[in-house]
């Protein structure tokens, strides 16, 4: 999933996707990995995709987020920007 809010620094999403696709290409060729880019960029889009994968019996083993994040030390929790 990629998300680049307009109020934060611009990300090179296409380059990041290319790097991941290149790194996983041998595993995809061998049928060991299926790579799917999630359309949409909201937490609701993520919830829908994960729910659909679960209902299809596929599930999701790894989720890669291309975007901005932060850590709130007072709350002791991470945040991502959708």
N, C-alpha and C positions, 0 to 999 in steps of 0.2 A: 504494500500500500504506500502511496506517495501523497504527501500533503505539503503544500508550500503556501501558507497564508500570505496574503498580500501585505500585511503589516509587519512581516519579518523578512530577514535577508533572503534573497532569491537563491534557490537551490538548483543545481544542475541535475535534475531528476533523470533526464535521458542518459547522461553519462553513468550515473549510479546504476540504472537498470542494465545498461550494457555490461558493466563490470560484473554484476551478479550473474547475468545470463552467460557470459564467457566463462566464469568460474564454475558454473554448474553444468555447462554443456556436456562434458564427458559422462556425468551421472545421468543426465537426461537421455543421452544416446543409449546408455545401458539399461534404461527403464527403471532406474533406482530413485529418481527424483522427478516429480511433476511440479513445474513452476507455473504459478498463475498470478498475474497481476490483478489486483482488485480495482474495479472501477469505482469511482467515488472517493471522497476524502473526508468523510465524517465518521464519528464513532458509530452512528446508526448504520452506515454502509458496512462497517467492520462487523457489527453484531449480526446483520443480515447474512453476510457472506459466511461467517463462522457457523451460524445456525443452519444454513443451506447445506454446507459441507457435512455437518454432523448428521443431518437428516438423510443425506445421500449415502451415508456410511463411509465417507472418505475421511472426515475429520481434518484436522490441521495439526501438523507436528512442529512446524517452524513458521513464525510470523516475522517478516522483516519490514520495519517501518522506515521509510525515507522521509525525514522531516525534522522538525525542531523539537527539542526537549529541554528539560530543566530539572533541577532537584531542589526541593524546598526543605532546607535543613530544619526549620522550626517544626514542620509537620512530619519530617522524616519520611518523605515520599517523593517519588519521581512524577513528572508531568510530561505529557506530550501535547503539542499544539496541532489541533485539527483545523 
